[in-house]
Amino acid sequence: MKTILEARNINKYFRKPVLFHVLKDINFKVNQGEFASIMGKSGCGKSTLLYILSTMDTGYEGDLYLNTELITGQENEKLSYIRNKHIGFVFQFHYLLSEFSVLENVMLPAKKLAEKSIEEIEYNAIEKLRILNIEHIAKKRASQISGGEKQRVAIARALINNPTIIMGDEPTGNLDSQNSDNVFNIFKQLSEEQGLSLLVVTHDQDFADKTDRIIQMGDGRIIN
Ligand SMILES: Nc1ncnc2c1ncn2[C@@H]1O[C@H](COP(=O)(O)OP(=O)(O)OP(=O)(O)O)[C@@H](O)[C@H]1O
């Protein structure tokens, strides 16, 4: 089984206001097509870990690999490229640009990557909207759609560059149970049918129970 993400002996310290060892010897792998969740009490270090895994925080000890490439120690410009190309993000708050259309929002990360023509990017964006069953709202402004639709647009946007892994920080935290189920089913389908890996921080036990694996954190460690 191909490993997509690997954390080796990750330790992190916050130095202020007092020295605080927030992440302690974190080791784990996420395989291709695996749908894993991270759970743990508030303050145990989940967001801090996700920030490191998503290459946004470089102030840690240990080694991080993505697609077997060592990420740790890479220059900021390269990290930004890796992030855009290989990682899709879905957050609790969708961060869509409200005055832009749904289609334009989905196209943005591909425009930033600038590896394809606008026509090709638009074609791919419509294809992602179709997969998520929201092609019919492509021309609407992001401010004119429902919460559940916004989260599906955020997922389409996360998929536009065909990432190898999707990382989520409470992606269903703002949704009712029906829309949470929808998001879960979309993620499950992406992992099973497209071999996409998913790593999702959640407080939702029902959601986590349905994932392939729960990575349980406690006091800065992986405890299960
Ligand atoms: N910039 C910072 N400086 C100092 N301490 C911090 C900083 N950011 C977070 N912390 C502390 O690190 C610990 C872990 O925080 P983190 O946000 O990773 O927890 P979490 O498990 O994601 O919590 P929640 O479930 O509430 O989002 C907490 O005790 C927090 O107060």
The ligand as an ORCA input file, in Angstrom:
! r2SCAN-3c Opt
* xyz 0 1
  N       0.492     30.177     19.311
  C       0.382     29.523     20.475
  N       1.189     29.827     21.518
  C       1.111     29.162     22.699
  N       0.251     28.129     22.919
  C      -0.584     27.779     21.924
  C      -0.574     28.448     20.662
  N      -1.497     27.867     19.853
  C      -2.087     26.883     20.591
  N      -1.542     26.836     21.827
  C      -1.879     25.874     22.882
  O      -1.519     24.567     22.386
  C      -2.487     23.602     22.805
  C      -3.023     22.873     21.591
  O      -3.812     23.764     20.828
  P      -4.627     23.261     19.534
  O      -5.330     24.428     18.968
  O      -3.706     22.496     18.657
  O      -5.658     22.254     20.202
  P      -6.922     21.476     19.559
  O      -6.789     20.059     19.996
  O      -6.979     21.748     18.097
  O      -8.132     22.160     20.289
  P      -9.670     22.416     19.793
  O     -10.294     21.073     19.694
  O     -10.248     23.242     20.894
  O      -9.597     23.156     18.487
  C      -3.535     24.363     23.615
  O      -3.218     24.209     24.990
  C      -3.362     25.801     23.171
  O      -3.725     26.692     24.202
*
